[in-house]
Amino acid sequence: MAEKLIWSKTETKGLPKKAPSLYWAYYAIAKLGGWHNSKRTGIVGWEALWKGWFALSQHLEGARFMRNQLQDM
């Protein structure tokens, strides 16, 4: 569920059949945290990773809540 959520938040094309790599997930979480590689170094700071991880956990919690609400109906 998490990889589908990250993919929908960071990519414009459909989800691939093969699971995305850990490399992709690292940069996708950084993008959720507001990282844009403006200095062109490719280095993600801990703060952007933390903010991205927190944003992902909030999105997952919301998605799980909604799924449970729909199942209860």
Residue pairs with C-beta under 8 A, 6 or more apart in sequence:
1 60
1 63
1 64
2 56
2 60
3 15
3 19
3 20
3 25
4 15
5 56
5 59
5 60
5 63
6 25
6 28
6 29
6 32
6 56
7 15
7 20
7 28
8 15
9 28
9 32
9 59
10 28
10 31
10 32
11 28
20 28
26 44
26 49
27 35
27 44
28 52
29 49
29 52
29 53
29 56
30 44
30 48
30 49
30 52
31 52
32 51
32 52
32 55
32 56
33 47
33 48
33 49
33 50
33 51
33 52
33 53
33 54
33 55
34 48
34 51
34 52
35 44
35 45
35 48
35 52
